[in-house]
Structures are given as C-alpha cells and as structure tokens.
Amino acid sequence: MLNALYKLKVRILKTPRGCALWRRWQTFRGRPVGNYSHLRDLIRQHVEGKTFADIGCMWGVNGDYSFHAEKCGATEVKAIDVFGPTPEFEEKKTKLGSNVEFILGDASHPTVLEQIGTVDVVFCAGVLYHHPAPFDLLVALRRICRDTLILRTSTIPEMTGLPNAAVYWPMLNADDRKLWNLSSLGLLRQEGITDDFNPEAGYGNWFWGLTPTCLASLLSTAGFWVVRREAEPFAQTFICKAVDSPVAHRLPDEEEARAMAAEISSQGIAQPA
C-alpha cells in the first residue's frame, strides 16, 4: 500500500497542475519555496568581499554564475568542471575582462582540491545527483568551504514513514525508471532515466534520487549546518554553514594503532558480522 500511494504522489507531482498546487500549498503554510531563478539572488547575498568557487560551472550556463559572483563583488572566483572551458565561457571572460580562473577536474579528487584551496563561499548546482558517491562529494565541498555552501540539487519527494530514503537509478529496468522521468515538467533528457544507464556518459548519468531528509542528513554528516532550505517537488536548495563534521576520523600513529589492536583483541569484541 505504501509503495502504491507513494507512486501516486510522485505521478501527481510530475504534472504541471500537481506541481503548481504543491507550491501554492507550501506558500500558504509559510514554507520557503525554491526556484532555479533564485540562485543569482542567493549568490548576490553571500559573495561580496568573499572568495568563491563554482562547482560544475559549465553545463548549460558556461560559467554564468562565476561571472555573476565576480560582478557581485567576489574577490576571487574559481570555476570548476569536468569539461570545458566552452567557447562561450572564453568569449564572456574576454568580453568582461574577467579574472575568473577555470580549473578542469573532478572536485572530489585530491589534486583538484589542492588547486582550489579553501574559499569563503562554495556554490554547487545541478551536480550532486550526477555523482555516484554524493557523500564523498559533500565531504570534498566541506574541505574547500570556509564559511557558506549554496547547494541546489534534484531530489525525489519525501517517503512518508521512511525518512532518509534514496533511490539508486543505474540498472533499474525501464518500467521502474518511468516513475522518475520528468519530461512532463520540461526535462527533455535524463541520462540513465529516460534511457539505459550509459557507462560511457560517466557523470552525465543520473545516479541518485535523494529524499530531502536524506540530503539534509548527508549534509550534516559531511560537516554542514543547514541555515535555510527552499523546497520544490523535485529539487532542493540549501544554504549551509561549514561546521565540524561529526564523523571526522583521526588515523592513529603506529604505536597507538598497535595499542588499539591489542585492546580490541583482549576484549574479544572483533566478531565477524
């Protein structure tokens, strides 16, 4: 029954009318409702006099948010993506006389993190659900984030009675993928959902459908405190502050490691699961 009701909810929210009614209901209840068009305002509110990194800066926007941050007073801007820079990016940079620095690479890779260093504000939109290990990406974002994270990502509707749920899309059969096809809301193509998972597409695939509670918990575990959340039926925008991660693990030195091993052995608590 839960499965049937949830599928019905998703199908209703996938319709333009259902989506519009959901937004009106949330507004009536006084809850912040998100919108892609809000991103420029959010950047403007946080970047003046700050350093800024734009993770996933190219696809469909050609560095626009990086240039916008620079225009809004960011003192240093780094734009990072796994492809590019595009001709449009280069043209804009020249036309604006911009100092935006483009870095080619995977933001979760240690060498790329070293290139980025630490910045005051990290902006990441349209990336998390394309990554096979979203927690690893969030941990990487925490490593470079000194103060504020602006994160926008596609999500799936909450599963009543099952908080922190998520759906892994690769290898689902065609019938199961249909539920997550958002063409009715204007998305023309979702690699790995509208068609089979494509290994050659890499991060172009849609990997994870995270519920809002799952995403919030991942952020908290990675070392971010959620200040504000703007919800949509199939997306979330989070404004977060960088804090200490509750799961940071300090690797012991050799002497400590041997002492720990001896204690664990003496207590007999290391049993195969």
N, C-alpha and C positions, 0 to 999 in steps of 0.2 A: 504493500500500500504506500509506504514512504517513497519508494522508487517511482511509482506511478504519479503520485502527487508532485514530486519534485520535477519530473519530466514535463508535467503540465505547466508548472510555474515557469520553467525555462522557455517553453514554447510560447507562452503568453507574453513574456518579457521580450521575446525576439520580434514581436510585431511592433510596428511604429506606434500603434494606438496603445498597446500594453506598456511600452517604454514611456510614452508621454504621461499616461495615468500614474505610473510609478513615480515619475519625477514630481508630479503635482502633489501626490500623497506625501512624499518626503518633505517637500517645501511646506505643506500645510502643517506637518509635525515639527517644523522648525529645524530640520536637519540640513546641513550643508550638502548641496547637490553639485557634483562636479561637471566640468565641461572642458573639452580639449582647448577651447578658446581662452580658458582661464590661465593657461601656462605662462603667457607673456606677463600677465599681471603679477603672478607669483614670483617670477624671476625679478621683475622690477622692484618688488617689495623687499627683496633679500640681498641684492648684489652690490649696491652702491658702496664703494670703498672696500670691496671684498675680492678675493681671488675666487675663480670659478672654473669648474670642469664640467663639460657636457659629454656624457657617456652615451654613445650611439647617436652621433650628431648628424649623420648623413641621410639616411633613408627617407626620401620624400621631402626633406627640409633643407638639405645642402648647407648645413651649418647655421641656419637662420637664428636658432636660439643662442648660439655662441655670439653671433654678431649683435643680437639684441642685448645680451648681457653686457657686452662691451659698451654699447650705446647708453645703457642704463648706469654706467659708472663702475663696472667691474675693473679692478686694477690690473688683472692678468687673467687671460682666458685660454684654456686648453680644450681642444675639441678632439674627441677620441672615437674611432670606429674601426671595424674590421675590414672596411674597404674605403676607397677614396684616396685623396680628396677628389670630388667630382669637378668637372669643368665649371659648373655653376658656382661652386664654392670658391674656386680660384678667381672667377670673374668678379664675384661680390667682394672678395678680400682686396683685390686690386682697386676696384671702384671706390671702396670705402677707405682705402689706406689703412686697413685693419692690421692689428698686431696679434690677431688670434693665431695660436700655434696648433697645427694639426698633428696628431700622433696616431700613426697606424698601428693597430694592435688590439688584442683581446684584453679588456680592462681587468679581467680576473687573473691575468698572467703576471707573475712576479716581476719580470723585466719591464713590462709596461707600467706597472705600479710604481716602479722606481723612476721611470721617466716622468710620470705625473707628479710624484711627490705628494705633498699634502696641500689642500686648498680649503678655503673657508666654506664654500658652497658647492655641493655636488648636485647636478641635475641629470636625471636619468628617466627618459620617457620612451615607451614602446620597446623595451629591451628585455625585461625580466622573464616574461613568458616565452621568449625565444631561447632562453639559456637552459641546457639540460640539468644544471645544478644551481638553482636560484639562490640557495643559501650561500654557496661559495661566492657568488657574485655580490650578494649583500655584504658579506664579510670583507670582500675586496673594496667595496664602496666605503665601508667604515674605515678601512686603513687609510684612505686618501681624504676622508672627510674630517675637517677640524671642527665644524660647527653645525651646518644645516644640510639636510638632504631633501631635495624635492623629487619625489618619485611618482611617476604615473605609469600604470601598467594595466593591461587587460586582466580581468578576473572572471570568475563564474559566480552566479548567485549563491547566497548562503544556503547551506543544507540544514534545515531546522532539525534540531536534536542531534546533529553531528558536527560540532564545531571543529575547526582546523582541518576540514576535509580538503582534498585536492584530487584532480583527475590528470593522469599522465596520458597524453594523446598518442604518442607514437605506438604503432602496432595495433591500435583499435581497428576493428573491422568497419567497413563502410557504413553499415546501419547504425552502429554506435556513434560514429563521427557526425552523423547528420544532426544530432541534437545540438552540436556546438557550431554548426555552420551559421554564420551571422550575415549572410548575403541579404537577408530581408531587411537588415539595418544599414545596408550600403557597403559592407565589406565585400569587395569583388573576389578576393583570393586570400585564403588562409592556408599556406603551405603545410601539408601534413594533416589538414582537416577537410578541406574541400577536395583533396585528393590524397593518395597514399603518402606516408612518411617517405621523404626523399633524402637518403644519406648524403648525396652529393650537394644538397642545399645547405647542409650544416646548420648554422644559426638562423637560417631562413625559415626553418620549420617552427611550428608552434608546438612547444613541448609540454607546458604545464598550464592547467586551469586551476588557479588557486582561489579558494574562497577568501573573502575579506578577513575572517578570523585567522585563517592560516597565514595570510600575508602579514597581518599585524604581529602574530607570534614569531614569524621568521625575522621580522624587523627588530623586535625586542631582543631575540636571542643573539642577533648579529651585533647588537650594541647601539640601537637607535630608540629614542623615546618619541612616541607619536604625539605631536603637538596638535595637529589638525588633520582631519580626514574628510575628503569630499567624495561622496559615493555616487556611482552610476550603476545601472543594471549589470553592465558587463565591463566595468573599469573602476579603478580606484586611484585617487590622488592623495598622497600622504606628504605632509610637511613634518620632518623629524629633526630632532636634535641628537647630536652624537653624544653617547654616554658610554660608560664601561660595559663591556659585554659580560653577561653572567656566566658564560661558558669558556672564558679565556683559560687556556691550559699552559702552565709553565713546564717546559721539559726539564726534568731533573738532571743534575750532572751525574757522572758515572758513579760516584760514591753514594749519592742519595738514591740512585736507581737500584743499586745493589742492596741497600738497606731496605728499600720498599719491597724488593723481590723476596728478601729473606723473611720479612714480616708477613707478607701475603702467604708464603709457603708454610710458615709456622702456624698460622691461623687456620689453614686448610679451607680458605674461602674461594679459592680459584677452581670452581667446578664447571665442567663443560655444560653449555646450555643446550 
